[in-house]
Structures are given as structure tokens and as C-alpha cells.
């Protein structure tokens, strides 16, 4: 059974988030995770919680979304003893890749994964992780990439969920877990 964060643990983690006003543009309050990354105690609390949650999921890979998902994803993959796969912005991977587009407020963007990212595991079970879910476009594209690769997206994990942006709605066919919700 997955152990929930205690209120003390939750408070310690949330105390290491920093709000940055008007970043990356006016009117946005950016949730900065860098103080959390710089604090061994609180980062360890968070990662131990995620290990506890996912140790029974029989995962084959953690797929981290560019770029902060790389941080949490690689730590979690290492602690679970499984592989890590980067889901990158278009044009950043050096080998043959597949891509999925997602909509932005004004236009589109793309994410990619190597065509052989999940090779060696028939029907690989994959957890997608990122630091934050806002509108859900990037996460949905990441899920589509995992499925295009022949793997299964077992769950999407986010350290922070901005509920008022309704990103969860775009991921309605996937299991979602958010550590903190705002």
C-alpha cells in the first residue's frame, strides 16, 4: 500500500517552492522548483515518497519530459533500478525519432523520443514524469509518443498541478498523480 505524505513532509516540500512573479511573462506566477532541488532533505522526502508509490507498479521505464522531468525522472529511475528515457523538444535528439505535436496558446510545438527508446521490453510499462502540469498539452503529446512506440503509459506523475488550468482534462484516458495541487 502506498504511504501518503504526512502533513509535515508535505509542508517541508512545499516550503521549498518559490513563486516568481511575472515569469516568463507578465501576469504569470512561475512555480520554481530549484530551491527544492537544492535541498537534500526535502528532495529526499519527495523522491522516497515517489519510490514508495511506484515500487509495486512493475515499471520498465521512467520517461521524463524536457527538461525538469529529466531531473525527477532520472533520480526515480535510478532508485527503482529501471531505465530512463528522455522525451525531448523537437530537434534535440541525435538518433532516429518519432514526434507528437501539441497546441500552444499561439501555434504548435513538438516533442520527440528515439524510435528504439523502449526496445528490449515487449509492451514496456512506462511512467511519464514532469515537474508541473498546466494546460496538459505537452503531457498528452508525451503519452502519445509512448503509445506510438508500442509501450504502455501506466501513469503520468507531476510534482505540481495547476488545477485552475484544467490540464488533467486533456489526459482523461490516463491515470494521473500529482504530489501538490494549486
C-alpha positions as CSV (number, residue, x, y, z in Angstrom):
1,X,0.0,0.0,0.0
2,X,1.3,3.4,-0.9
3,X,2.2,5.6,2.1
4,X,0.9,9.1,1.8
5,X,3.0,12.1,2.6
6,X,2.5,13.3,6.1
7,X,1.3,16.9,6.6
8,X,4.9,17.6,7.9
9,X,6.5,16.1,4.9
10,X,4.1,17.9,2.5
11,X,4.8,21.2,4.4
12,X,8.6,20.7,4.1
13,X,8.4,20.0,0.3
14,X,6.0,23.0,-0.4
15,X,8.2,25.3,1.7
16,X,11.0,24.7,-0.9
17,X,8.9,26.0,-3.8
18,X,9.3,29.6,-4.8
19,X,6.8,31.8,-6.6
20,X,8.4,34.1,-9.2
21,X,6.1,36.9,-10.3
22,X,5.8,37.8,-14.0
23,X,7.9,35.0,-15.3
24,X,8.2,34.1,-18.2
25,X,5.9,36.9,-19.0
26,X,3.7,39.5,-17.2
27,X,0.8,38.0,-15.2
28,X,2.3,34.6,-14.8
29,X,3.3,33.3,-11.3
30,X,6.0,30.7,-12.0
31,X,6.4,27.8,-9.6
32,X,10.2,27.5,-9.2
33,X,11.4,24.1,-8.1
34,X,15.1,25.0,-7.9
35,X,15.1,25.6,-4.1
36,X,13.6,22.1,-3.7
37,X,16.4,20.6,-5.9
38,X,19.0,22.4,-3.8
39,X,17.6,20.9,-0.5
40,X,18.8,17.3,0.1
41,X,16.3,16.7,2.9
42,X,13.2,17.8,1.1
43,X,14.2,16.3,-2.2
44,X,14.8,13.0,-0.5
45,X,11.4,13.2,1.2
46,X,9.8,13.7,-2.2
47,X,11.8,11.0,-4.0
48,X,11.3,8.5,-1.2
49,X,7.5,9.1,-1.5
50,X,7.6,8.5,-5.2
51,X,9.7,5.3,-4.8
52,X,7.2,4.1,-2.3
53,X,4.3,4.9,-4.7
54,X,5.8,3.3,-7.8
55,X,7.8,0.4,-6.4
56,X,4.9,-2.0,-6.9
57,X,3.9,-0.8,-10.4
58,X,6.2,-3.2,-12.2
59,X,7.5,-0.4,-14.4
60,X,10.1,-0.9,-17.1
61,X,11.0,2.8,-17.8
62,X,10.5,6.3,-16.5
63,X,10.1,8.8,-19.3
64,X,10.9,12.3,-18.3
65,X,9.6,15.4,-20.1
66,X,12.1,18.0,-21.2
67,X,13.7,19.5,-19.1
68,X,12.7,19.3,-15.4
69,X,11.1,15.9,-15.9
70,X,14.7,14.7,-16.6
71,X,15.7,15.6,-13.1
72,X,13.0,13.8,-11.2
73,X,12.7,11.0,-13.7
74,X,16.4,10.0,-13.7
75,X,16.5,10.1,-9.9
76,X,13.4,7.9,-9.7
77,X,14.5,5.5,-12.4
78,X,17.8,5.0,-10.6
79,X,16.2,4.4,-7.2
80,X,13.7,1.9,-8.8
81,X,16.5,0.2,-10.7
82,X,14.9,0.7,-14.2
83,X,15.7,2.6,-17.4
84,X,15.2,6.3,-18.0
85,X,14.0,7.7,-21.4
86,X,14.1,11.4,-22.2
87,X,11.2,13.0,-24.1
88,X,12.8,16.0,-25.8
89,X,11.8,19.1,-27.6
90,X,11.9,18.7,-31.4
91,X,15.4,18.7,-32.9
92,X,17.3,17.8,-29.7
93,X,17.7,14.0,-30.1
94,X,20.7,12.7,-32.1
95,X,19.2,9.5,-33.4
96,X,16.1,8.5,-35.4
97,X,13.0,9.6,-33.5
98,X,9.2,9.9,-33.7
99,X,7.4,13.1,-32.7
100,X,4.0,14.3,-31.4
101,X,2.7,17.8,-31.8
102,X,0.8,19.7,-29.2
103,X,-1.0,23.0,-29.2
104,X,0.2,26.2,-27.6
105,X,-1.7,29.4,-27.0
106,X,-0.4,30.7,-30.3
107,X,0.7,27.8,-32.5
108,X,2.2,24.4,-32.0
109,X,5.3,22.7,-30.6
110,X,6.6,19.1,-30.8
111,X,8.3,16.6,-28.5
112,X,10.2,13.5,-29.6
113,X,11.5,10.2,-28.4
114,X,14.0,7.8,-30.0
115,X,12.4,5.1,-32.1
116,X,14.2,2.5,-30.0
117,X,13.6,4.1,-26.6
118,X,11.7,1.1,-25.2
119,X,13.4,-1.7,-27.1
120,X,14.1,-4.8,-25.2
121,X,10.9,-4.8,-23.3
122,X,7.8,-6.1,-25.1
123,X,4.9,-4.0,-24.1
124,X,7.0,-1.8,-21.8
125,X,5.3,-0.3,-18.9
126,X,6.2,3.4,-18.7
127,X,5.7,6.2,-16.1
128,X,5.8,9.7,-17.5
129,X,7.0,12.3,-15.1
130,X,7.4,16.1,-15.2
131,X,7.7,18.8,-12.6
132,X,4.3,20.5,-13.5
133,X,1.1,20.1,-15.4
134,X,-0.5,23.3,-16.6
135,X,-2.7,23.0,-19.7
136,X,-1.7,19.4,-20.3
137,X,-0.6,19.7,-24.0
138,X,3.0,18.5,-23.5
139,X,2.0,15.7,-21.3
140,X,-0.6,14.5,-23.7
141,X,1.9,14.5,-26.5
142,X,4.3,12.6,-24.3
143,X,1.6,9.9,-23.7
144,X,1.0,9.7,-27.4
145,X,4.7,9.1,-28.0
146,X,4.9,6.3,-25.5
147,X,1.9,4.6,-27.2
148,X,3.4,5.2,-30.7
149,X,6.5,3.4,-29.5
150,X,4.4,0.3,-28.6
151,X,4.7,0.9,-24.9
152,X,2.0,1.5,-22.3
153,X,1.7,4.7,-20.3
154,X,0.9,3.3,-16.8
155,X,0.5,6.7,-15.2
156,X,1.6,10.4,-15.5
157,X,3.2,11.9,-12.4
158,X,3.6,15.6,-11.7
159,X,5.2,17.2,-8.8
160,X,2.9,20.2,-9.1
161,X,-0.6,20.5,-10.7
162,X,-2.1,23.9,-11.5
163,X,-5.7,22.8,-11.3
164,X,-7.2,26.1,-12.5
165,X,-5.7,25.4,-16.0
166,X,-7.6,22.1,-16.3
167,X,-4.7,20.2,-17.9
168,X,-6.0,17.0,-16.4
169,X,-8.9,17.1,-18.8
170,X,-6.6,16.6,-21.8
171,X,-5.3,13.4,-20.1
172,X,-8.7,12.0,-19.4
173,X,-7.8,8.5,-20.6
174,X,-4.6,8.3,-18.5
175,X,-4.0,7.7,-14.8
176,X,-2.6,10.9,-13.2
177,X,-0.9,11.5,-9.9
178,X,0.1,15.0,-8.6
179,X,2.1,15.4,-5.4
180,X,0.9,19.0,-4.9
181,X,-2.1,20.9,-6.3
182,X,-2.6,24.6,-6.6
